[in-house]
Amino acid sequence: MPSSNAGATAFDPEQAARDGDIDLLRSILDELPFGPETEEVYKRKQQALLYAANKGHADCLQLLLAHGADTRFDYRDGNTALHLAAGNGHKDCLQLLLERLSNAHQLEALIDKRNYRRMTALHK
């Protein structure tokens, strides 16, 4: 029997991450089919990562990283999740992102990445 919330888990990871709704985000991500991602799924998952970092939702950020979200993805303004977490003082998100990088070269490249205002994530 369909519930009145039919479609409540429609593919909208950005809204779930923005709201910090870990249960809805988990449900959305768990419903993704196995196999190669479409470009739309990839982009929306990455955008959800940016929202989680921006809002300081470390649990959502960790879940997205576990589902393959890319720490190097940047938005149109050049900001990465690292820029957003650092710029908003979300230390727990910052730590998760830094721990996710597998080697010093990746870490250095992400820290040194500049947005369109020529600022790095750790710029004062």
Summary of the structure (lengths in Angstrom):
residues: 124
radius of gyration: 15.0
end to end distance: 55.3
largest distance: 55.3
contacts: 351
relative contact order: 0.13
helix: 55%
strand: 2%
